[in-house]
Amino acid sequence: MKKKILVEGMSCGHCVNHVKNALEDLKGVTNVNVDLELKTAVIEASGEVSDGDIKFAIEDAGYEVVGIEEA
């Protein structure tokens, strides 16, 4: 399973790492790639990760989820 998340509020490398770490903590996530310029995060998971869990993790880290789509 692969999903692309559009994230608002990232402005530097520290933000990228904060979002990456928040997503890596989700159960089943095997790979995370965060792109500051594109304002996206792409996750790969061994099983299903709910959009709600993704949104909560990113918003709990202090950023805004604009959209989530299958990648």
N, C-alpha and C positions, 0 to 999 in steps of 0.2 A: 504494500500500500504506500502511495506517495501523495502528499498534499502540498500545495503552495499557499502560503499565507501572506496577505498584504498587511504590512505593519507600519503604522504612523508613530512618530515620536522619537525615532532613532536619529542621533546626530553625530555619533562618533564611534570609534572602535570599542569603547567601553560598553556602549549601548548594544552593539552587535554581540559581544560576549555575554551580556546579561540576558538577552533574548535566547541566544544559543543554549546557555546553561539551563534556562527555564524549560525549554523544549526537550533537552536531553534527559531531564528528570522525569518526563512522562513515561509511564510503563509501556514497553513495546517499541519505543523509538530507538532505531538503530543508527541513524545518521541525520545530521542537521547541517544545512548550509544557509547562512544568513548573508544577504547582500545589502549593504548600506545604501549604495547608489540606486538600486532598483526598489528599495524598501520592501524586500521580500524575504521570506524564510521558506525553505523547502525541507520537509521532513520525510524520511523513509521509516517505515515501521514494519515489524514482523507480523503484526496483527492490526486490528482496527483500533484507531485512536479517534475518539469522538471530537467533533468540532467544538463542543462545549468545553471539553478538557483543554484543548489547544487555546481557546479564547481565554479561559480562566488563567492559565499559566502565563500567557503574555500580558494580560491586563494586571495580574498580580505582581508582575515584574515592573509595571509602571508604563506600559505602552498600549497603544490602541490597535485592535484588529479591525481592518477595513473590509476584509473578505477572505474566504477560505474556498479553495477549489481543488478538485482532483488534478494531479499533475502527471 
